[in-house]
Amino acid sequence: MKHIAIGILGAAALGFMASAASAGTLDTVKQKGFLQCGVSTGLAGFSAPDDKGDWKGIDADFCRAVAAAVFGDATKVKFTPLSAKERFTALQSGEIDLLSRNTTWTSNRDSALGLDFVGVTYYDGQGFMINAKKLPGVNSALQLSGAAVCVQSGTTTELNLADYFKKNKMEYNPVVFEKLEEVNAAYDAGRCDAYTTDQSGLYGIRLTLSSPADHVVLPEIISKEPLGPAVRQGDDQWAHIARWTYFALLNAEEAGVTQANVEEMKTSTDPNIQRLLGTEPDGKYGADLGLSNDWVVNIVKAVGNYGEMFERNVGSGSPLKIARGINALWTKGGLQYGPPIR
Amino acid sequence: MASQEILRGEPSRGSFINDPRIRSLFFQTLVVILLFSSIWWIVHNVIENLQRLHIASGFGFLKSRAGFDISDTPIAYTSDSTYFRALVVGLLNTIIIAVAGIVLATVVGFLIGIGRLSQNWLIRKICTVYVEIFRNIPPLLVIFFWYSGVLAVLPPPRESIHLPLGSFLNQRGFYLPRAVWGDGSWLIGVALLLAIAMAWFVAHRARQRQRATGQQFPVFWTSVALIIGLPALAYLLSGMPLTFDFPKQSTFNLTGGFWIKPEFLSLLLALSFYTAAFIAEIVRAGIRGVSKGQTEAAAALGLRSGPILRLVVIPQAMRIVIPPLTSQYLNLTKNSSLAIAIGYPDLTATAGTVLNQTGQAVEGVFIMMIAYLVLSLVTSFVMNIVNARMALVER
């Protein structure tokens, strides 16, 4: 199986890797000419190939944003689809440069796995979905005692599920698969009564089922799932580039810089926008990061600002139609807050 | 002494570089040094790289709380148990599927293998088609065939198929009544053991009598009567302590009874039917390997075809069959790791989850390798003992 291959390759790679201090990730990426980005094996709205084979979604767009910041060209990115189980080994062993795969930021992953999370590109929470046609009368997760629950292995979801049923003194029967497609197929075939994952994921998965209208997402949110990209620990420069790409997306939205108006915004006299777009005389905020001074222009030209990215992939411009909610900017009552570029 | 000196004298005159003994010693030492230094280099590199990448290492994580649930738990396990216990659960599940698979594969394999040599055209052709189909399809596809093709299209729990004896079949698995043993049921167990001992004794005496007098005794039917009759008598005497827990419909699933999950069922069927095709060929080769003269001699002595097969052909065929059979058993055990594709929590699946929850890939993969190695070595060891007992006793 593929994940075992990656596990063993990863373990072997750790064995055969040259032990001399390696060059910084930025230099390596520039040298090979593209960014290798780890994404999911197909989660609508986050990272999924469309009918032409192009990767679409917030996570895929974040990869493009980083590629745009580094190369000025958002097409210089190659995607590696990874299962939940493969993702950390792939990053640790250097197979990918950036992990942008709806991954929950936890203390253990940040400290013991050799990863560094760069921010929260999507604030999510875990929920349940059931087939309302087959199970009429179930309208709360607390009625799920005795149910068979489909879940993907090796996720925080799997752990939250165990905690939730234990806390509420309910029984359940876990049906665990390694790959998202396997979980989807099993749920669609009726192997389980309920499906649990992040709520955003449930809305995306519902669209892929054979009769989406029969399925409802239950109202309970049982956990905090801050999803964000991660890089290898110990390369501060590369972590800064990924982190500030994310902040640049937020600051662009806050400043009203969009994919459509970014060129004319370059002539703005607002010092805040000048600093953001690198048009401030003698400003070298991009160069300090190891990038060009017009890095934010490149990012916004490629993928738009955070708000555009959200609406296009999961919001009103997508079949998912998820409201901004807590993912709105702090100025609009949400949690997304970008530290200033100055 | 003198003649040896003369014989060896010629090469020793040359340089010691040309001495074959010194040469072979030199190369063997070189290979050992290279082997150990490369192992040392890999281990050293792993440790250094893990430290450089700030990845926690060591086996301390085995004592922490696992936090995830497992669907099939042969021993008590909750999300509060340790990672170590989770791995043990996975290992036990692997052992269960391997043992059940080996038993079923052996039975099916022997039947098909003997069937391929049958005088009956239809039986022979059916067995040939079976072997050619199952031997040439990858086991993973066979697993998917059973899981998605056969079991997933069964009706949902509320429309379960009712089977005789209060059992049910639906897409969530196969539900059987479970025996509940009441007070005094130990008597039935004792009676069963006693019956087996008596059957063995009868068989032993019957063999002795046949050797001494040539008279035969219906051992088989006596044993059947003993093994069924004695426990049944004990059951009546102890006041019928056995009741059955029948599966019942509840909100989501059937509850109660004995539940065989579709993951286990499809894995068991796929692995054993796949391996049975190979075992059938091994059995056929073994029987074919017994010289035809043996069968003819036995027939000339007046034995019928059943006893010829049982007393003359199979004991000799077993000597040919057992060594390759061991490899098939090992293959089946290792193929059981394909369980991960359909979510049966075997060792690979459980260790994979542990690996991912802790992020300790090197340790996780190492534990998996060691566990499969030990399982395979134990299987080989047992089969070697069997093989030694079957070996031809030279007289």
Boltz contact constraints between the chains, C-beta under 6 A:
constraints:
  - contact:
      token1: [A, 1]
      token2: [B, 340]
      max_distance: 6.0
  - contact:
      token1: [A, 7]
      token2: [B, 361]
      max_distance: 6.0
  - contact:
      token1: [A, 7]
      token2: [B, 365]
      max_distance: 6.0
  - contact:
      token1: [A, 8]
      token2: [B, 365]
      max_distance: 6.0
  - contact:
      token1: [A, 10]
      token2: [B, 361]
      max_distance: 6.0
  - contact:
      token1: [A, 11]
      token2: [B, 361]
      max_distance: 6.0
  - contact:
      token1: [A, 11]
      token2: [B, 362]
      max_distance: 6.0
  - contact:
      token1: [A, 11]
      token2: [B, 365]
      max_distance: 6.0
  - contact:
      token1: [A, 14]
      token2: [B, 46]
      max_distance: 6.0
  - contact:
      token1: [A, 14]
      token2: [B, 49]
      max_distance: 6.0
  - contact:
      token1: [A, 15]
      token2: [B, 42]
      max_distance: 6.0
  - contact:
      token1: [A, 15]
      token2: [B, 45]
      max_distance: 6.0
  - contact:
      token1: [A, 15]
      token2: [B, 46]
      max_distance: 6.0
  - contact:
      token1: [A, 17]
      token2: [B, 49]
      max_distance: 6.0
  - contact:
      token1: [A, 19]
      token2: [B, 45]
      max_distance: 6.0
  - contact:
      token1: [A, 19]
      token2: [B, 48]
      max_distance: 6.0
  - contact:
      token1: [A, 85]
      token2: [B, 352]
      max_distance: 6.0
  - contact:
      token1: [A, 85]
      token2: [B, 356]
      max_distance: 6.0
  - contact:
      token1: [A, 88]
      token2: [B, 359]
      max_distance: 6.0
  - contact:
      token1: [A, 89]
      token2: [B, 361]
      max_distance: 6.0
  - contact:
      token1: [A, 92]
      token2: [B, 53]
      max_distance: 6.0
  - contact:
      token1: [A, 112]
      token2: [B, 56]
      max_distance: 6.0
  - contact:
      token1: [A, 113]
      token2: [B, 359]
      max_distance: 6.0
  - contact:
      token1: [A, 114]
      token2: [B, 53]
      max_distance: 6.0
  - contact:
      token1: [A, 114]
      token2: [B, 54]
      max_distance: 6.0
  - contact:
      token1: [A, 114]
      token2: [B, 55]
      max_distance: 6.0
  - contact:
      token1: [A, 146]
      token2: [B, 250]
      max_distance: 6.0
  - contact:
      token1: [A, 146]
      token2: [B, 251]
      max_distance: 6.0
  - contact:
      token1: [A, 146]
      token2: [B, 252]
      max_distance: 6.0
  - contact:
      token1: [A, 147]
      token2: [B, 252]
      max_distance: 6.0
  - contact:
      token1: [A, 153]
      token2: [B, 353]
      max_distance: 6.0
  - contact:
      token1: [A, 154]
      token2: [B, 353]
      max_distance: 6.0
  - contact:
      token1: [A, 154]
      token2: [B, 356]
      max_distance: 6.0
  - contact:
      token1: [A, 158]
      token2: [B, 68]
      max_distance: 6.0
  - contact:
      token1: [A, 159]
      token2: [B, 67]
      max_distance: 6.0
  - contact:
      token1: [A, 159]
      token2: [B, 68]
      max_distance: 6.0
  - contact:
      token1: [A, 162]
      token2: [B, 68]
      max_distance: 6.0
  - contact:
      token1: [A, 162]
      token2: [B, 69]
      max_distance: 6.0
  - contact:
      token1: [A, 162]
      token2: [B, 79]
      max_distance: 6.0
  - contact:
      token1: [A, 174]
      token2: [B, 69]
      max_distance: 6.0
  - contact:
      token1: [A, 174]
      token2: [B, 71]
      max_distance: 6.0
  - contact:
      token1: [A, 176]
      token2: [B, 343]
      max_distance: 6.0
  - contact:
      token1: [A, 177]
      token2: [B, 343]
      max_distance: 6.0
  - contact:
      token1: [A, 178]
      token2: [B, 340]
      max_distance: 6.0
  - contact:
      token1: [A, 189]
      token2: [B, 152]
      max_distance: 6.0
  - contact:
      token1: [A, 190]
      token2: [B, 156]
      max_distance: 6.0
  - contact:
      token1: [A, 190]
      token2: [B, 171]
      max_distance: 6.0
  - contact:
      token1: [A, 193]
      token2: [B, 252]
      max_distance: 6.0
  - contact:
      token1: [A, 233]
      token2: [B, 54]
      max_distance: 6.0
  - contact:
      token1: [A, 234]
      token2: [B, 54]
      max_distance: 6.0
